[in-house]
């Protein structure tokens, strides 16, 4: 279970309060011992000591777990990312008022219980046949796919694959990627929306200075760092699925660097649908992250489509020289099942 919380050089006590509430909710729901990722904007020995003392005063015991050899969890352009094992007392769990919700970045790859291998994923658990499993705790739901014989039994990918799925909000990319995840016996999925929510907190909006300064770029770097860790720890073939709005920034340095950091060439998938379908889906899901978009959807879509198309054209023009495949385009008006089968063919290819 992964919780992202950022620390700066302001009052440690003020910053620990929301973390304590989130940890209380997490441990109340999942037991007295959890593992979390904490990001530090300005890390130092004094900051680490202050954090440990503050958590201890709140009834938590925290121990840093070093990453496995070969996994680099910090760089000079991004916050230091550390993995901690945190246990708590009943008193600290009682501090939670129930308003904080745990955030999950990796749906089906819990960290190993053995501290010597903190990033080793557990064996993937095949999803049960129809009917589909209940909604996941992160707010992401698996798609209710009427499975054909080809999708009755999850398949095992025989090679490492990195799927980078993108498209406009509401086009249905997450529905398809979740269904793809359920059709693969050896896959993990990471959603940028979940990372955004963990980094934003409840008081900050998507269209805000805080988001631009502390979340917009950092959330992509978190996704790529976690993807690297999954490949490093797998020990066998694995499909890592990244779900986000990569498409309008494919040529950005931080996206290029993240893609190049993956041990395999990424397979980019661009999900599209007509405007009326997109708007209807956004209204139907009623997500908090969409609230700032209402009232300007027409203008935003026009801008987003233009940016995505330009970036995809640039990618396709240069991909051969970089050893990458052209972008796979999927219209989500077709059935989810047919889209999953198409992606399985791409993975097998």
HUNORSUL-V396334 format. One record per pair of residues at least 12 apart in sequence whose ideal C-beta (glycine too) atoms are under 10 Angstrom apart, sorted by the first residue. I is the first residue (numbers start at 1). GAP is how many residues later the second one is. Records with the same first field share a line. If there is no record, write none. Layout:
# HUNORSUL-V396334
I=GAP + GAP
This chain:
# HUNORSUL-V396334
1=25 + 26 + 28 + 29 + 30 + 33 + 34 + 35 + 36 + 101 + 102 + 103 + 104 + 105 + 109 + 110 + 136
2=32 + 33 + 34 + 35 + 36 + 81 + 100 + 101 + 102 + 103 + 104 + 107 + 108 + 109 + 188 + 192 + 193 + 196 + 220 + 224
3=16 + 19 + 20 + 22 + 23 + 31 + 32 + 33 + 34 + 35 + 81 + 83 + 97 + 99 + 100 + 101 + 102 + 195
4=18 + 32 + 33 + 34 + 35 + 75 + 77 + 99 + 101 + 190 + 191 + 192 + 193 + 194 + 195 + 196 + 211 + 214 + 215 + 218 + 222
5=13 + 14 + 17 + 18 + 31 + 32 + 33 + 34 + 35 + 46 + 98 + 193 + 194 + 196
6=13 + 32 + 33 + 34 + 35 + 73 + 192 + 193 + 195 + 208 + 209 + 212
7=12 + 31 + 32 + 33 + 34 + 35 + 36 + 40 + 41 + 43 + 44 + 72 + 73
8=32 + 33 + 34 + 39 + 71 + 206
9=32 + 33 + 35 + 37 + 38
10=31
11=39 + 43
12=34 + 35 + 37 + 38 + 39 + 41 + 42 + 43
13=37 + 41 + 44 + 45
15=35 + 36 + 39
16=34 + 35 + 37 + 38 + 39 + 41 + 42 + 44
17=37 + 41 + 78
18=82 + 183 + 184 + 185
19=17 + 19 + 32 + 35 + 36 + 39 + 41 + 67 + 81
20=34 + 35 + 37 + 38 + 39 + 40 + 68 + 72 + 75 + 76 + 80
21=37 + 74 + 75 + 76 + 77 + 78 + 79
22=14 + 74 + 77 + 78 + 79 + 80 + 81 + 176 + 179
23=13 + 32 + 35 + 36 + 37 + 39 + 63 + 65 + 69 + 70 + 72 + 73 + 77 + 79
24=34 + 35 + 36 + 64 + 67 + 68 + 69 + 70 + 71 + 72 + 73 + 74 + 76
25=68 + 70 + 71 + 72 + 73 + 74 + 75 + 76 + 77
26=60 + 62 + 67 + 70 + 74 + 75 + 76 + 77 + 78
27=33 + 59 + 60 + 61 + 62 + 63 + 65 + 66 + 69 + 75
28=60 + 62 + 64 + 65 + 66 + 67 + 68 + 70 + 74
29=64 + 67 + 72 + 73 + 108
30=72 + 107
31=56 + 57
32=28 + 29 + 54 + 55 + 56 + 57 + 58 + 60 + 61
33=28 + 52 + 53 + 54 + 55 + 80
34=26 + 50 + 51 + 52 + 53 + 54 + 68 + 77
35=30 + 48 + 49 + 50 + 51 + 75 + 76 + 77 + 78 + 80 + 83 + 84
36=26 + 46 + 47 + 48 + 49 + 50 + 66 + 67 + 75
37=36 + 44 + 45 + 46 + 47 + 68 + 74 + 161 + 185 + 188 + 189 + 192
38=13 + 17 + 24 + 26 + 41 + 42 + 43 + 44 + 45 + 46 + 48
39=34 + 35 + 39 + 40 + 41 + 42 + 43 + 159 + 160 + 175 + 179 + 182 + 183 + 186
40=34 + 39 + 40 + 41 + 42
41=37 + 38 + 39 + 173 + 177
42=37 + 38
43=31 + 36 + 37 + 38 + 39
44=36
47=33
48=14 + 16 + 32 + 34
51=31 + 33
52=12 + 32
55=29 + 31 + 33 + 37
56=36
57=35
58=30 + 31 + 33 + 34 + 37
59=28 + 29 + 30 + 31 + 32 + 33 + 34 + 35 + 36
60=24 + 26 + 27 + 28 + 29 + 32 + 33
61=23 + 24 + 25 + 26 + 27 + 28 + 31
62=20 + 22 + 23 + 24 + 25 + 26
63=20 + 21 + 22 + 23 + 24 + 52
64=18 + 19 + 20 + 21
65=17 + 18 + 19 + 20 + 46 + 50 + 51 + 52 + 53 + 54
66=16 + 17 + 49 + 50 + 52
67=14 + 15 + 16 + 51 + 52 + 158 + 161 + 162 + 165 + 166
68=48 + 49 + 50 + 51 + 52 + 161 + 164 + 165
69=163
70=158 + 159 + 162 + 163
71=12 + 47 + 48 + 154 + 157 + 158 + 159 + 160 + 161 + 162
72=153 + 156 + 157 + 160 + 189
73=46 + 152 + 153 + 155 + 156
74=151
75=146 + 150 + 182 + 186
77=140 + 141 + 144 + 176 + 177 + 180
78=139 + 140 + 143 + 144 + 147 + 176
79=120 + 135 + 139 + 142 + 143
81=137 + 140 + 141 + 144 + 145 + 148
83=28 + 32 + 35 + 36 + 146
84=34
85=26 + 28 + 30 + 33
99=103
100=101 + 102
101=36 + 37 + 38 + 96 + 97 + 101
102=35 + 36 + 96
103=34 + 35 + 36 + 91 + 92 + 93 + 94 + 95 + 96
104=32 + 33 + 34 + 35 + 36 + 86 + 87 + 90 + 94
105=33 + 83 + 84 + 85 + 86 + 87 + 89 + 90 + 93 + 117 + 118 + 121
106=13 + 15 + 32 + 82 + 83 + 84 + 85 + 88 + 120 + 121 + 123 + 124 + 134
107=29 + 30 + 31 + 33 + 35 + 71 + 74 + 80 + 81 + 82 + 83 + 84 + 87 + 134
108=13 + 14 + 15 + 16 + 17 + 19 + 28 + 73 + 74 + 78 + 79 + 80 + 81
109=12 + 13 + 15 + 78 + 79 + 80 + 81 + 117 + 120 + 121 + 124 + 125 + 129 + 131
110=12
111=118 + 122
112=121
117=116 + 118
118=111 + 115
119=107 + 109 + 110 + 111 + 113 + 114 + 115
120=109 + 110 + 112 + 113 + 114 + 115
121=65 + 67 + 108 + 109 + 112 + 113 + 114 + 117
123=62 + 63
124=30 + 32 + 57 + 60 + 61 + 62 + 63 + 64 + 114 + 115
125=29 + 60
126=27 + 28 + 29 + 30 + 56 + 57 + 58 + 59 + 60
127=15 + 27 + 52 + 54 + 55 + 56 + 57 + 58
128=54
129=18 + 22 + 23 + 24 + 25
130=14 + 15 + 16 + 17 + 21 + 22
131=13
132=12 + 13 + 14 + 15 + 46 + 47 + 50
133=49
136=42 + 53 + 55 + 58
138=53 + 55 + 56 + 59 + 60
139=52 + 54 + 55 + 58 + 146 + 148 + 149 + 150
140=34 + 35 + 37 + 38 + 41 + 49 + 51 + 53 + 54 + 103
141=33 + 34 + 37 + 144
142=33 + 36 + 37 + 39 + 40 + 47
143=29 + 31 + 32 + 33 + 34 + 35 + 36 + 37 + 38 + 39 + 40 + 193 + 194 + 196 + 197
144=31 + 35 + 192
145=30 + 31 + 33 + 34 + 35 + 37 + 38 + 190 + 191 + 192 + 194 + 195
146=189 + 190 + 191
147=32 + 35 + 36 + 190 + 193
148=187 + 189 + 190 + 192 + 193
150=33 + 187 + 190 + 191 + 194
151=28 + 31 + 32 + 185 + 186 + 189 + 190 + 193
152=31
153=30 + 32
154=27 + 28 + 29 + 30 + 31 + 32 + 33
155=28 + 29 + 30 + 31 + 32 + 189 + 192 + 193
156=28 + 29 + 30 + 31 + 80 + 81 + 83
157=27 + 28 + 29 + 30 + 80 + 81 + 82 + 187 + 190 + 191
158=28 + 78 + 79 + 189 + 190
159=78 + 79 + 80 + 105 + 188 + 189
160=26 + 70 + 71 + 74 + 76 + 77 + 78 + 79 + 80 + 102 + 103 + 104 + 105
161=23 + 25 + 26 + 76 + 77 + 78 + 79 + 80 + 103 + 104 + 105 + 106 + 182 + 185 + 186 + 187
162=62 + 65 + 68 + 69 + 76 + 77 + 78 + 79 + 80 + 97 + 100 + 101 + 102 + 103 + 104 + 105 + 106
163=14 + 17 + 18 + 21 + 24 + 26 + 76 + 77 + 78 + 79 + 80 + 103 + 104 + 105 + 106 + 165 + 180 + 183 + 184
164=59 + 60 + 63 + 76 + 77 + 78 + 79 + 80 + 82 + 83 + 86 + 91 + 94 + 95 + 98 + 102 + 103 + 104 + 105 + 106 + 163
165=12 + 15 + 24 + 26 + 76 + 77 + 78 + 79 + 80 + 81 + 82 + 102 + 103 + 104 + 105 + 106 + 163 + 165 + 178
166=26 + 76 + 77 + 78 + 79 + 80 + 81 + 82 + 83 + 84 + 102 + 103 + 104 + 105 + 142 + 145 + 146 + 161
167=76 + 77 + 78 + 79 + 80 + 81 + 102 + 103 + 104 + 105 + 106 + 111 + 137 + 141 + 162 + 163 + 165
168=77 + 79 + 80 + 102 + 103 + 104 + 105 + 107 + 110 + 114 + 129 + 132 + 133 + 136 + 137 + 139 + 140
169=24 + 37 + 76 + 109 + 110 + 112 + 113 + 116 + 118 + 120 + 121 + 124 + 128 + 131 + 132 + 135
170=103 + 105 + 107 + 108 + 109 + 110 + 111 + 112 + 113 + 114 + 115 + 117 + 120 + 123 + 127 + 131 + 162
171=99 + 100 + 101 + 102 + 103 + 106 + 107 + 110 + 111 + 133 + 159 + 160 + 161 + 162
172=99 + 100 + 101 + 105 + 106 + 109 + 158 + 159 + 160 + 161 + 164 + 167
173=18 + 70 + 71 + 72 + 74 + 96 + 97 + 98 + 99 + 100 + 157 + 159 + 166
174=15 + 17 + 18 + 19 + 69 + 70 + 97 + 111
175=96 + 106 + 110 + 157 + 161 + 164
176=67 + 93 + 95 + 154 + 156 + 158 + 160 + 161 + 162 + 163 + 164 + 166 + 167
177=12 + 13 + 14 + 64 + 65 + 66 + 92 + 94 + 162 + 163 + 166
178=13 + 63 + 65 + 158 + 162
179=157 + 158 + 160 + 161 + 164
180=59 + 61 + 89 + 156 + 159 + 160 + 161 + 162 + 163 + 164 + 167
181=58 + 60 + 62 + 159
182=158
183=154 + 157 + 158 + 160 + 161 + 164
184=54 + 55 + 57 + 156 + 159 + 160 + 163
185=54
186=48 + 50 + 51 + 52 + 53
187=43 + 51 + 52 + 53 + 54 + 160
188=38 + 39 + 42 + 43 + 46 + 50 + 51 + 52 + 53 + 54
189=50 + 51 + 52 + 53 + 54
190=32 + 33 + 34 + 36 + 37 + 40 + 50 + 51 + 52 + 53 + 54
191=32 + 50 + 51 + 52 + 53
192=23 + 27 + 28 + 30 + 31 + 50 + 51 + 52 + 53 + 54
193=13 + 26 + 50 + 51 + 52 + 94 + 96
194=25 + 29 + 49
195=20 + 23 + 24 + 25 + 26 + 27 + 28 + 31 + 49
196=15 + 19 + 20 + 22 + 23 + 26 + 48 + 49 + 93
197=18 + 22 + 90 + 91 + 92
198=17 + 21 + 24
199=12 + 15 + 16 + 17 + 19 + 20 + 23
200=14 + 15 + 19 + 88 + 89
201=13 + 14
202=86
205=83 + 84 + 86 + 87
206=82 + 83 + 84 + 85 + 86 + 87
207=84 + 85 + 86 + 89
208=84
211=81
216=33 + 38
217=32 + 35 + 36 + 37 + 38
218=36
219=25
220=22 + 24 + 25 + 26 + 29 + 32 + 34 + 35 + 37 + 38
221=33 + 34 + 36 + 37 + 40
222=36
223=17 + 19 + 20 + 21 + 23 + 35
224=18 + 30 + 31 + 33 + 34 + 35 + 36 + 37 + 38
225=33 + 36
226=14 + 16
227=13 + 14 + 15 + 31 + 32 + 34 + 35 + 36 + 39
228=12 + 30 + 33 + 34 + 35
231=30 + 31 + 32 + 33
232=31
234=29
238=26
239=25 + 28 + 104 + 105 + 108
240=22 + 23 + 24 + 26
241=26 + 28 + 102
242=16 + 17 + 20 + 24 + 26
243=26 + 28
245=59 + 62 + 63
246=12 + 13 + 20 + 22 + 23 + 24 + 62 + 65
247=21 + 22 + 23 + 24 + 25 + 57 + 58 + 60 + 61 + 62 + 63 + 64 + 65 + 68 + 80
248=55 + 56 + 57 + 58 + 59 + 60 + 61 + 62 + 63 + 64
249=58 + 59 + 62
250=18 + 20 + 57 + 58 + 60 + 61 + 62 + 64 + 65 + 68 + 77
251=59 + 60 + 63 + 64 + 67
252=59
255=56
256=66
259=63 + 65
260=62
265=54 + 57 + 58 + 59 + 60
266=58 + 59
267=57 + 58 + 60 + 61 + 76 + 79 + 80 + 82
268=44 + 47 + 48 + 51 + 56 + 57 + 58 + 59 + 60 + 61
269=58 + 59 + 60 + 61 + 70 + 73 + 74 + 77
270=38 + 39 + 41 + 42 + 45 + 57 + 58 + 59 + 60 + 61
271=57 + 58 + 59 + 60 + 61 + 68
272=33 + 36 + 37 + 57 + 58 + 59 + 60 + 61
273=57 + 58 + 59 + 60 + 61
274=57 + 58 + 59
275=22 + 23 + 26 + 27 + 30
277=54 + 55 + 56
278=19 + 23 + 26 + 27 + 54
279=14 + 15 + 18 + 19 + 22
281=51
282=12 + 15
283=14
308=19
311=16
312=14 + 15 + 17
313=14
315=12
325=21 + 24
328=14 + 15 + 17 + 18
330=12 + 13 + 16
